[in-house]
Amino acid sequence: MAKLERKPTQRDKILAYIRRFGCISSWEAYSELGVTQLGARIFELKELGYQLKAIRTSCLKTLLCWTKCTKQTLHTSRNLQCT
């Protein structure tokens, strides 16, 4: 009998994205992963023991307009750091 593989959760996708790119914004979570409530998933990850840090930065809003946004970065108790 074949073993069923677990479908990646939104939290799994967010962690994989942060590990690959170093950070994630609400817009990136929505447009790249289909996650509409990044804040709720970040809260859940923190409850699971992940140490996430919010960084204020500038994000390109349109071709000629920049805006302020918050991105999340990850540091876990296992000393994994995103680059």
Residue pairs with C-beta under 8 A, 6 or more apart in sequence:
8 16
10 33
10 35
10 41
11 41
11 44
11 45
11 48
13 33
13 35
14 24
14 29
14 33
14 35
14 38
14 41
14 42
14 45
15 45
15 50
15 74
17 24
17 28
17 29
17 32
17 33
18 24
18 72
18 73
18 74
18 82
19 74
19 80
19 82
21 28
21 82
22 73
22 82
22 83
23 55
23 71
23 72
23 73
23 82
24 38
24 71
24 72
25 38
25 59
25 69
25 70
25 71
25 72
26 38
26 39
26 69
26 70
27 59
27 69
29 35
29 36
29 38
29 41
30 36
30 38
35 41
38 72
42 52
42 72
45 52
46 52
49 76
49 77
50 74
50 76
51 74
51 75
51 76
51 77
52 72
52 73
52 74
52 75
53 72
53 73
53 74
53 75
54 70
54 71
54 72
55 70
55 71
55 72
55 73
56 68
56 69
56 70
57 68
57 69
57 70
57 71
58 66
58 67
58 68
58 69
59 66
59 67
59 68
59 69
60 66
61 67
73 82
74 80
74 81
74 82
75 81
